[in-house]
């Protein structure tokens, strides 16, 4: 695979991943009633957690988008974003006691993150 192709796949997947994470964070910066109903009423998280996790997702998304940022910071950013996704899936299953087929939409987030992370490491080796 050429360097140009690797860079293209990396940037497309990273932008998609970051955009999805930012999109999921926006409603929690000033928690909307919908965000409160989902996170607090349905899943049982405290209301203050909604804003905290939203800010953390924004910071992590920005970190993976900044070229040349310290490798350790990017590793932590990817880890944090994946922990958020794993927590979302687990919370959804644990709160209802069953798997909701709508949870499969989380694969879009997860797969774009995996592709981004893989090709970021591939770029580092060159």
C-alpha atoms as an extended CHARMM CRD file, in Angstrom:
* protein
*
       126  EXT
         1         1  UNK       CA              0.0000000000        0.0000000000        0.0000000000  PROA      1               0.0000000000
         2         2  UNK       CA              1.3730000000        3.4180000000       -0.9120000000  PROA      2               0.0000000000
         3         3  UNK       CA              1.9990000000        6.2060000000        1.5620000000  PROA      3               0.0000000000
         4         4  UNK       CA             -0.6310000000        8.3010000000       -0.2190000000  PROA      4               0.0000000000
         5         5  UNK       CA             -3.2710000000        5.5810000000        0.1750000000  PROA      5               0.0000000000
         6         6  UNK       CA             -2.3580000000        5.0370000000        3.8310000000  PROA      6               0.0000000000
         7         7  UNK       CA             -2.6520000000        8.7800000000        4.5000000000  PROA      7               0.0000000000
         8         8  UNK       CA             -5.9900000000        8.9890000000        2.6980000000  PROA      8               0.0000000000
         9         9  UNK       CA             -7.5100000000        6.0650000000        4.6070000000  PROA      9               0.0000000000
        10        10  UNK       CA             -6.1180000000        7.4370000000        7.8750000000  PROA      10              0.0000000000
        11        11  UNK       CA             -7.5320000000       10.9280000000        7.3880000000  PROA      11              0.0000000000
        12        12  UNK       CA            -10.9470000000        9.8250000000        6.1100000000  PROA      12              0.0000000000
        13        13  UNK       CA            -11.4340000000        7.3470000000        8.9680000000  PROA      13              0.0000000000
        14        14  UNK       CA            -10.0760000000        9.7860000000       11.5570000000  PROA      14              0.0000000000
        15        15  UNK       CA            -12.3370000000       12.6140000000       10.4000000000  PROA      15              0.0000000000
        16        16  UNK       CA            -15.3670000000       10.2990000000       10.3710000000  PROA      16              0.0000000000
        17        17  UNK       CA            -14.5100000000        8.9280000000       13.8310000000  PROA      17              0.0000000000
        18        18  UNK       CA            -13.8730000000       12.3780000000       15.3130000000  PROA      18              0.0000000000
        19        19  UNK       CA            -17.0180000000       13.7940000000       13.6870000000  PROA      19              0.0000000000
        20        20  UNK       CA            -19.1740000000       11.0050000000       15.1230000000  PROA      20              0.0000000000
        21        21  UNK       CA            -17.6840000000       11.4840000000       18.5880000000  PROA      21              0.0000000000
        22        22  UNK       CA            -18.1180000000       15.2740000000       18.4000000000  PROA      22              0.0000000000
        23        23  UNK       CA            -21.6980000000       14.8270000000       17.1820000000  PROA      23              0.0000000000
        24        24  UNK       CA            -22.4190000000       12.5690000000       20.1640000000  PROA      24              0.0000000000
        25        25  UNK       CA            -20.8650000000       15.1190000000       22.5510000000  PROA      25              0.0000000000
        26        26  UNK       CA            -22.6080000000       18.2900000000       21.3900000000  PROA      26              0.0000000000
        27        27  UNK       CA            -25.9590000000       17.5450000000       23.0650000000  PROA      27              0.0000000000
        28        28  UNK       CA            -24.2620000000       17.0970000000       26.4110000000  PROA      28              0.0000000000
        29        29  UNK       CA            -22.2770000000       20.3230000000       26.6040000000  PROA      29              0.0000000000
        30        30  UNK       CA            -25.4100000000       22.1020000000       27.7900000000  PROA      30              0.0000000000
        31        31  UNK       CA            -27.3940000000       18.9350000000       28.5740000000  PROA      31              0.0000000000
        32        32  UNK       CA            -30.6170000000       18.9120000000       26.6120000000  PROA      32              0.0000000000
        33        33  UNK       CA            -33.7350000000       17.2930000000       27.9840000000  PROA      33              0.0000000000
        34        34  UNK       CA            -33.1850000000       14.4230000000       25.5520000000  PROA      34              0.0000000000
        35        35  UNK       CA            -29.6180000000       13.8750000000       26.8380000000  PROA      35              0.0000000000
        36        36  UNK       CA            -30.8420000000       13.9700000000       30.4360000000  PROA      36              0.0000000000
        37        37  UNK       CA            -33.6020000000       11.4640000000       29.6730000000  PROA      37              0.0000000000
        38        38  UNK       CA            -31.1670000000        9.0610000000       28.0540000000  PROA      38              0.0000000000
        39        39  UNK       CA            -28.1530000000        9.3570000000       30.3650000000  PROA      39              0.0000000000
        40        40  UNK       CA            -29.8690000000       10.0510000000       33.6860000000  PROA      40              0.0000000000
        41        41  UNK       CA            -33.3690000000        8.6390000000       33.4940000000  PROA      41              0.0000000000
        42        42  UNK       CA            -32.7080000000        5.5770000000       31.3130000000  PROA      42              0.0000000000
        43        43  UNK       CA            -29.1030000000        4.7000000000       32.2350000000  PROA      43              0.0000000000
        44        44  UNK       CA            -28.9000000000        6.1260000000       35.7520000000  PROA      44              0.0000000000
        45        45  UNK       CA            -25.8520000000        8.3790000000       35.3540000000  PROA      45              0.0000000000
        46        46  UNK       CA            -25.7660000000       11.6070000000       37.3780000000  PROA      46              0.0000000000
        47        47  UNK       CA            -26.6440000000       14.7140000000       35.3680000000  PROA      47              0.0000000000
        48        48  UNK       CA            -23.2010000000       16.2830000000       35.9940000000  PROA      48              0.0000000000
        49        49  UNK       CA            -21.5700000000       13.2940000000       34.2410000000  PROA      49              0.0000000000
        50        50  UNK       CA            -23.2310000000       14.2340000000       30.9370000000  PROA      50              0.0000000000
        51        51  UNK       CA            -21.2660000000       17.4530000000       30.5690000000  PROA      51              0.0000000000
        52        52  UNK       CA            -18.0460000000       15.8440000000       31.8360000000  PROA      52              0.0000000000
        53        53  UNK       CA            -18.1090000000       12.9950000000       29.2980000000  PROA      53              0.0000000000
        54        54  UNK       CA            -19.0720000000       15.3970000000       26.4990000000  PROA      54              0.0000000000
        55        55  UNK       CA            -16.0760000000       17.6450000000       27.1970000000  PROA      55              0.0000000000
        56        56  UNK       CA            -13.7850000000       14.6020000000       27.4260000000  PROA      56              0.0000000000
        57        57  UNK       CA            -15.0320000000       13.3740000000       24.0220000000  PROA      57              0.0000000000
        58        58  UNK       CA            -14.3830000000       16.7870000000       22.4690000000  PROA      58              0.0000000000
        59        59  UNK       CA            -10.8480000000       16.9390000000       23.8650000000  PROA      59              0.0000000000
        60        60  UNK       CA            -10.1190000000       13.3790000000       22.7060000000  PROA      60              0.0000000000
        61        61  UNK       CA            -11.5100000000       14.0790000000       19.2410000000  PROA      61              0.0000000000
        62        62  UNK       CA             -9.3870000000       17.2060000000       18.8780000000  PROA      62              0.0000000000
        63        63  UNK       CA             -6.3110000000       15.2980000000       20.0630000000  PROA      63              0.0000000000
        64        64  UNK       CA             -6.6290000000       12.6200000000       17.3870000000  PROA      64              0.0000000000
        65        65  UNK       CA             -7.1130000000       15.2900000000       14.7040000000  PROA      65              0.0000000000
        66        66  UNK       CA             -3.9520000000       17.2840000000       15.5180000000  PROA      66              0.0000000000
        67        67  UNK       CA             -1.0970000000       16.1190000000       13.2770000000  PROA      67              0.0000000000
        68        68  UNK       CA              2.2220000000       15.5280000000       14.9960000000  PROA      68              0.0000000000
        69        69  UNK       CA              0.8000000000       15.6170000000       18.5170000000  PROA      69              0.0000000000
        70        70  UNK       CA              2.7800000000       13.6880000000       21.1250000000  PROA      70              0.0000000000
        71        71  UNK       CA              2.2490000000        9.9530000000       20.6380000000  PROA      71              0.0000000000
        72        72  UNK       CA              1.3290000000        9.3330000000       24.2990000000  PROA      72              0.0000000000
        73        73  UNK       CA             -1.4010000000       11.9610000000       24.1850000000  PROA      73              0.0000000000
        74        74  UNK       CA             -2.9010000000       10.4360000000       21.0410000000  PROA      74              0.0000000000
        75        75  UNK       CA             -2.7490000000        6.9400000000       22.5470000000  PROA      75              0.0000000000
        76        76  UNK       CA             -4.6470000000        8.1800000000       25.6220000000  PROA      76              0.0000000000
        77        77  UNK       CA             -7.1420000000       10.0110000000       23.4190000000  PROA      77              0.0000000000
        78        78  UNK       CA             -7.8880000000        6.8770000000       21.3850000000  PROA      78              0.0000000000
        79        79  UNK       CA             -8.1160000000        4.8240000000       24.5910000000  PROA      79              0.0000000000
        80        80  UNK       CA            -10.5300000000        7.2830000000       26.1700000000  PROA      80              0.0000000000
        81        81  UNK       CA            -12.7560000000        7.3710000000       23.1010000000  PROA      81              0.0000000000
        82        82  UNK       CA            -12.8270000000        3.5680000000       22.9470000000  PROA      82              0.0000000000
        83        83  UNK       CA            -13.6010000000        3.3670000000       26.6900000000  PROA      83              0.0000000000
        84        84  UNK       CA            -16.5030000000        5.7330000000       26.0650000000  PROA      84              0.0000000000
        85        85  UNK       CA            -17.8380000000        3.5140000000       23.2730000000  PROA      85              0.0000000000
        86        86  UNK       CA            -17.3870000000        0.3330000000       25.3070000000  PROA      86              0.0000000000
        87        87  UNK       CA            -19.1300000000        1.9990000000       28.2400000000  PROA      87              0.0000000000
        88        88  UNK       CA            -22.0160000000        3.0830000000       26.0210000000  PROA      88              0.0000000000
        89        89  UNK       CA            -22.5610000000       -0.4440000000       24.7280000000  PROA      89              0.0000000000
        90        90  UNK       CA            -22.2300000000       -1.9620000000       28.1920000000  PROA      90              0.0000000000
        91        91  UNK       CA            -24.5660000000        0.6210000000       29.7530000000  PROA      91              0.0000000000
        92        92  UNK       CA            -27.1750000000       -0.0070000000       27.0860000000  PROA      92              0.0000000000
        93        93  UNK       CA            -27.1210000000       -3.7520000000       27.6260000000  PROA      93              0.0000000000
        94        94  UNK       CA            -26.8510000000       -3.5880000000       31.4410000000  PROA      94              0.0000000000
        95        95  UNK       CA            -29.7040000000       -1.1040000000       31.8480000000  PROA      95              0.0000000000
        96        96  UNK       CA            -32.1950000000       -3.1110000000       29.8070000000  PROA      96              0.0000000000
        97        97  UNK       CA            -30.8850000000       -6.6040000000       30.5010000000  PROA      97              0.0000000000
        98        98  UNK       CA            -30.9300000000       -7.4470000000       26.8100000000  PROA      98              0.0000000000
        99        99  UNK       CA            -29.2110000000       -6.5070000000       23.5770000000  PROA      99              0.0000000000
       100       100  UNK       CA            -31.0500000000       -3.9040000000       21.5160000000  PROA      100             0.0000000000
       101       101  UNK       CA            -30.3930000000       -4.3810000000       17.7670000000  PROA      101             0.0000000000
       102       102  UNK       CA            -30.0580000000       -0.5780000000       17.4920000000  PROA      102             0.0000000000
       103       103  UNK       CA            -26.7940000000       -1.0000000000       19.3840000000  PROA      103             0.0000000000
       104       104  UNK       CA            -25.3530000000       -2.3600000000       16.1330000000  PROA      104             0.0000000000
       105       105  UNK       CA            -25.2090000000        1.2350000000       14.8990000000  PROA      105             0.0000000000
       106       106  UNK       CA            -22.3300000000        1.6340000000       17.3550000000  PROA      106             0.0000000000
       107       107  UNK       CA            -20.2870000000       -0.4730000000       14.9150000000  PROA      107             0.0000000000
       108       108  UNK       CA            -19.9830000000        2.6160000000       12.6960000000  PROA      108             0.0000000000
       109       109  UNK       CA            -18.2520000000        4.4600000000       15.5340000000  PROA      109             0.0000000000
       110       110  UNK       CA            -16.1530000000        1.4880000000       16.5930000000  PROA      110             0.0000000000
       111       111  UNK       CA            -15.0310000000        0.4490000000       13.1030000000  PROA      111             0.0000000000
       112       112  UNK       CA            -14.0870000000        3.9660000000       12.0320000000  PROA      112             0.0000000000
       113       113  UNK       CA            -12.0500000000        4.2810000000       15.2540000000  PROA      113             0.0000000000
       114       114  UNK       CA            -10.2910000000        0.9700000000       14.6970000000  PROA      114             0.0000000000
       115       115  UNK       CA             -9.4120000000        1.8770000000       11.1020000000  PROA      115             0.0000000000
       116       116  UNK       CA             -8.1630000000        5.3090000000       12.2130000000  PROA      116             0.0000000000
       117       117  UNK       CA             -6.0190000000        3.8310000000       14.9800000000  PROA      117             0.0000000000
       118       118  UNK       CA             -4.6110000000        1.0880000000       12.7380000000  PROA      118             0.0000000000
       119       119  UNK       CA             -3.6350000000        3.4750000000        9.9500000000  PROA      119             0.0000000000
       120       120  UNK       CA             -2.2210000000        6.0240000000       12.3970000000  PROA      120             0.0000000000
       121       121  UNK       CA              0.1970000000        3.3190000000       13.5900000000  PROA      121             0.0000000000
       122       122  UNK       CA              0.8860000000        2.3380000000       10.0180000000  PROA      122             0.0000000000
       123       123  UNK       CA              1.7990000000        5.9780000000        9.2470000000  PROA      123             0.0000000000
       124       124  UNK       CA              4.1180000000        6.1000000000       12.2760000000  PROA      124             0.0000000000
       125       125  UNK       CA              6.1340000000        3.1450000000       10.9700000000  PROA      125             0.0000000000
       126       126  UNK       CA              6.9650000000        4.9260000000        7.7110000000  PROA      126             0.0000000000
